[in-house]
Amino acid sequence: MTLRFIAVLIALPVCGAMSACDPVAERPIDASDAADDPGTEDDAGDASEAAEDATGEASEAAEDAAGDTGGEADDGDDAEVTDVPPEPTFEDDFEADDSLWDLQLNSPGVIRFAVPSADADDARSVTITLAGDVALTHADYVAPESANQISTRERLAFGTYRARFRAAACASPALEEVVTGVFVYSNDGLDLNGNDLIDNNEIDIEITCSAPSVLWLTIWTDYTDDTSFRKVTRRIDAATGRVLQTRAGGEGSWDVDDDLGTPIPELPLPGFDATASFHEMGFEWQPDRVRFFLVSGGDEIELWSWEQGALIPQVPANFMFNAWHADPQWDDDGGEADYPASDSVLEADWIRYWAP
């Protein structure tokens, strides 16, 4: 399968028009590792050993004391180690205003915060709308340069990103195409890694309205133009479990045609449709690893773990949501994909980010 339009999401005009992406000559992130804290032993073990050495009534008393000690130690452990995750470094439930975000409208449409939503966890969401227009054609407002989008004002870095969202749908998915993007991105026009390509720091989750069961996962390190770039892409059809990926050595190609079969044991998810309901997805971004995941039925499914550090971005980036019209359809080898005739709406419930 040849994909021609996935990477233009990172084309310089999109980010260059946003204040959050003005060139700041960001340097690679310090990737020093933190040492793990040493473990501790339970004092109840010592009490039990002492109890075992005792005899008669003293032995019974000592064993009872050891049991009590063990119970107290367990209670203490429960108080210290819980299932409650740490507070996020950055988060937004979209309950209020847009003070944490830069907004950009490049196509007809609107961006609204604190929109009532019965399906959102907190009954509020942000909506990014491409306004439908039957008079517009496949050639109108096409490509990421025409995206309607929001971008964090603050650049983020290594860590874990989680978002709950409903991808933008189309009234005529066989004829139209809208791409939903959930991703991090920065491109300052620099070449800090010295490979004669412009650094492009981007990690994408993308979904199309024409094939809403398919997740496009892409990791970028460089993009100068459509003929000079480095990226790897995995295409996952969550409804069938089939996985396609960039072939080894094909990082400068648009082809995503290495058929891996069905390597993800938790898939398929029959009937999966990212435009029909909210889904939680995200990725862990580390200096030497990017790990994508999807949450289904409360369980986290690992979609892809990429561990080639030379093909992992190393510079801070803005977190973004966007929706844009693509032509042709991504899963079509040719033909035109119309601009949506009816409103196409990306709805995001929340975003969480944890620094390492």
C-alpha positions in Angstrom: 0.0 0.0 0.0 1.3 3.4 -0.9 0.4 6.4 1.3 1.0 9.8 -0.1 -0.6 12.2 2.3 0.0 11.1 5.8 3.2 13.1 6.3 2.1 16.5 5.1 0.7 16.9 8.5 4.1 18.1 9.5 4.7 20.5 6.6 6.2 23.7 7.8 3.3 26.1 6.8 1.0 24.4 9.3 3.2 24.9 12.4 4.8 28.1 11.1 1.5 29.9 11.3 1.1 29.1 15.0 2.7 31.2 17.7 3.3 28.0 19.7 5.6 26.7 17.0 7.7 29.8 16.3 11.4 28.9 16.0 13.0 28.7 19.4 16.0 26.6 18.6 15.0 23.8 21.0 17.9 21.5 22.0 17.6 17.8 22.5 16.1 16.7 25.8 18.4 15.6 28.5 17.9 11.9 28.7 19.6 11.1 32.0 18.0 8.1 33.7 16.8 8.2 37.3 17.9 5.4 39.6 15.2 3.2 41.1 14.7 3.4 44.9 15.9 0.2 46.7 13.2 -2.0 48.0 12.4 -2.7 51.7 11.7 -5.9 53.6 8.6 -6.5 55.8 9.4 -6.6 59.5 6.7 -9.2 59.8 9.2 -11.8 58.4 11.6 -11.3 61.3 8.7 -11.5 63.8 7.6 -14.8 62.2 11.1 -16.2 62.5 11.3 -15.3 66.2 7.9 -16.8 66.7 9.0 -20.1 65.1 11.9 -20.3 67.6 9.7 -19.9 70.6 7.9 -22.9 72.4 4.6 -23.5 74.3 2.4 -20.6 75.2 5.3 -18.1 74.5 5.5 -19.6 71.0 1.8 -19.1 70.5 1.9 -15.6 71.8 4.9 -14.8 69.6 3.2 -16.2 66.5 0.1 -14.1 67.3 2.2 -11.1 67.6 4.0 -11.9 64.4 0.6 -12.2 62.7 -0.5 -8.8 64.0 2.8 -7.3 63.0 2.4 -8.7 59.5 -1.1 -7.3 59.3 0.1 -3.8 60.4 2.9 -3.9 57.8 0.5 -4.9 55.1 -1.8 -2.0 56.0 1.1 0.4 55.9 2.1 -0.9 52.4 -1.5 -0.5 51.2 -1.4 3.1 52.4 1.9 3.8 50.5 1.3 1.8 47.3 -2.1 2.3 45.7 -3.6 2.1 42.3 -4.1 5.8 42.1 -1.8 7.3 39.4 0.3 10.3 40.2 -1.0 13.8 39.3 -0.4 14.6 35.7 2.3 17.1 34.8 -0.2 18.7 32.3 -3.9 18.0 31.9 -7.1 19.6 30.6 -10.7 18.3 30.9 -11.9 21.1 28.6 -14.3 22.3 31.2 -13.4 25.9 30.9 -11.7 28.2 28.5 -8.8 27.8 26.0 -6.1 29.5 28.1 -3.7 26.5 27.8 -4.1 26.3 24.0 -3.4 28.2 20.7 -6.3 27.8 18.2 -6.0 27.9 14.5 -8.8 27.8 11.9 -7.6 27.2 8.3 -10.9 25.9 6.9 -14.5 26.9 7.4 -15.5 25.8 10.9 -15.3 26.5 14.6 -13.5 25.4 17.7 -15.5 25.4 21.0 -14.4 24.7 24.6 -16.6 23.5 27.5 -19.2 22.0 25.1 -21.9 20.0 26.9 -21.4 16.3 26.1 -23.3 13.4 27.5 -20.6 10.9 26.6 -17.7 12.9 28.1 -16.4 11.8 31.5 -17.0 15.2 33.0 -19.9 16.1 30.6 -17.7 18.7 28.9 -15.5 18.5 25.8 -13.7 20.5 23.1 -15.0 20.3 19.6 -13.1 21.0 16.4 -15.4 21.3 13.4 -14.9 21.3 9.7 -18.1 23.1 8.5 -19.8 21.0 5.8 -20.4 22.6 2.4 -21.9 20.8 -0.6 -20.5 23.5 -2.9 -16.9 22.6 -2.0 -15.0 19.9 -4.0 -12.1 17.5 -3.5 -9.6 20.3 -4.3 -10.9 22.8 -1.6 -9.2 23.2 1.7 -7.1 20.1 1.2 -4.1 18.8 3.3 -2.8 19.7 6.8 -2.2 23.3 5.8 -6.0 23.6 6.0 -6.4 21.9 9.4 -8.5 23.3 12.1 -6.5 22.6 15.3 -5.5 23.3 18.8 -1.9 23.2 20.2 -0.6 23.5 23.7 1.1 26.8 24.3 3.8 24.9 26.3 6.1 22.4 24.7 6.2 19.0 26.3 8.8 16.3 26.1 9.5 12.7 27.1 6.7 11.1 29.1 3.3 9.4 28.8 0.5 11.0 26.8 -3.2 9.9 27.1 -6.2 11.3 25.4 -9.9 10.4 25.3 -11.6 11.5 22.0 -14.1 10.7 19.3 -12.6 11.0 15.8 -14.3 13.2 13.1 -16.9 11.3 11.0 -18.2 11.9 7.5 -21.8 11.6 6.3 -20.5 9.9 3.1 -17.4 8.0 4.1 -17.2 6.2 0.7 -16.9 9.6 -1.0 -15.3 12.0 1.5 -12.2 12.1 3.6 -11.4 13.9 6.9 -8.3 13.0 9.0 -8.3 13.3 12.8 -4.8 13.9 14.3 -3.8 13.4 18.0 -0.1 14.0 18.2 3.0 15.9 19.3 4.8 18.2 16.8 7.6 20.7 16.5 9.8 21.8 13.5 12.1 24.8 13.9 13.8 24.4 10.5 17.0 23.2 12.2 19.2 20.2 11.6 20.5 19.5 15.1 21.3 15.8 14.4 23.5 16.8 11.4 22.0 14.4 8.8 21.3 17.1 6.2 17.6 16.9 6.8 15.4 19.3 8.8 14.5 17.9 12.2 10.9 17.0 12.5 9.8 16.0 16.0 6.5 14.3 15.6 4.6 11.3 17.0 1.1 10.7 15.4 -2.1 8.9 16.0 -4.3 9.5 13.0 -7.7 8.2 11.9 -9.7 8.8 8.7 -13.5 9.0 8.4 -13.4 6.7 5.4 -11.8 3.8 7.4 -12.6 4.5 11.1 -11.4 1.1 12.3 -7.8 1.9 11.1 -5.2 3.6 13.3 -2.2 5.2 11.6 0.7 5.4 13.9 3.8 7.4 12.7 7.1 8.4 14.3 9.0 11.2 12.5 12.6 12.5 13.1 13.2 14.5 9.9 11.2 16.3 7.2 12.6 18.7 4.6 10.0 18.1 1.9 7.9 15.3 0.4 11.0 13.6 -1.1 13.4 14.1 1.8 12.3 12.8 5.2 12.7 9.9 7.8 9.7 8.2 9.4 8.2 4.9 10.3 4.5 4.1 10.1 2.3 1.3 11.4 -1.2 0.8 10.0 -3.5 -1.2 12.3 -7.0 -2.2 11.5 -8.4 -2.7 15.0 -11.5 -4.4 13.7 -9.6 -7.2 11.9 -6.2 -7.1 13.6 -4.3 -6.8 10.4 -1.0 -4.8 10.6 1.0 -3.2 7.9 4.3 -1.3 8.6 7.1 0.5 6.9 9.7 -2.0 5.7 13.2 -2.0 7.3 15.3 0.5 5.3 12.2 2.2 3.9 12.2 5.2 6.3 12.5 7.6 3.4 9.6 6.1 1.6 5.8 6.7 1.8 5.2 2.9 1.4 3.5 1.1 4.3 3.4 -2.4 2.8 5.2 -4.8 5.1 2.3 -7.2 5.9 2.8 -8.4 9.5 -0.4 -10.4 9.6 -2.2 -10.2 13.0 0.6 -9.9 15.6 -1.4 -8.1 18.4 -3.0 -10.9 20.5 -5.7 -8.6 21.9 -7.0 -7.8 18.4 -9.3 -7.9 16.6 -12.0 -5.8 18.2 -15.0 -6.5 16.0 -17.0 -3.4 15.1 -14.3 -1.0 16.3 -15.1 2.5 15.0 -13.1 5.5 16.3 -15.8 7.9 15.0 -18.8 6.2 16.7 -17.8 6.7 20.4 -15.0 8.0 22.7 -11.8 6.0 22.9 -8.7 6.4 25.1 -5.4 6.1 23.2 -1.9 7.4 23.7 1.8 6.8 23.7 4.9 6.7 25.9 7.7 8.7 24.5 11.2 7.9 25.8 14.7 8.7 24.4 15.0 5.1 23.1 11.4 3.9 22.8 8.0 4.9 21.6 5.1 2.7 22.8 1.6 3.2 21.4 -1.5 1.9 23.2 -5.3 1.7 23.1 -7.6 1.1 26.1 -10.5 -1.2 25.5 -12.9 -2.5 28.2 -10.6 -1.0 30.8 -7.6 -3.0 29.5 -4.6 -1.4 27.9 -3.6 -2.9 24.5 0.0 -2.4 23.3 -0.2 -1.5 19.6 3.4 -0.9 18.8 6.7 -0.6 20.7 9.4 1.0 18.6 12.9 0.8 20.0 15.3 2.2 17.4 16.6 5.4 19.1 18.0 6.9 15.9 14.4 7.1 14.6 12.9 8.6 17.7 12.5 12.4 18.1 14.6 14.0 20.8 13.4 17.6 20.9 10.3 19.0 22.9 7.1 19.4 21.0 3.6 20.8 21.3 0.7 18.4 21.9 -2.1 18.9 19.3 -5.6 17.8 18.1 -6.6 18.6 14.6 -9.1 17.7 11.8 -8.5 18.3 8.1 -9.7 17.3 4.6 -7.5 14.9 2.7 -7.6 14.0 -1.0 -7.5 11.2 -2.1 -8.7 8.7 0.6 -5.7 7.2 2.5 -6.9 3.6 1.9 -7.6 4.2 -1.8 -5.0 3.9 -4.5 -6.6 6.7 -6.5 -9.7 8.7 -7.1 -11.0 11.9 -5.5 -12.1 12.4 -1.9 -14.6 15.2 -1.5 -14.6 17.9 1.1 -17.4 16.9 3.7 -20.9 18.0 2.7 -22.0 18.0 6.3 -20.2 19.2 9.5 -17.3 16.8 10.5 -16.5 17.1 14.2 -13.6 15.9 16.3 -14.5 15.8 20.0 -11.9 15.5 22.7 -12.9 14.7 26.3 -9.5 15.1 28.0 -5.7 15.0 27.7 -3.2 13.9 30.4 0.6 14.1 30.3 3.1 12.7 32.8 6.7 13.7 32.7 9.2 10.9 33.6 
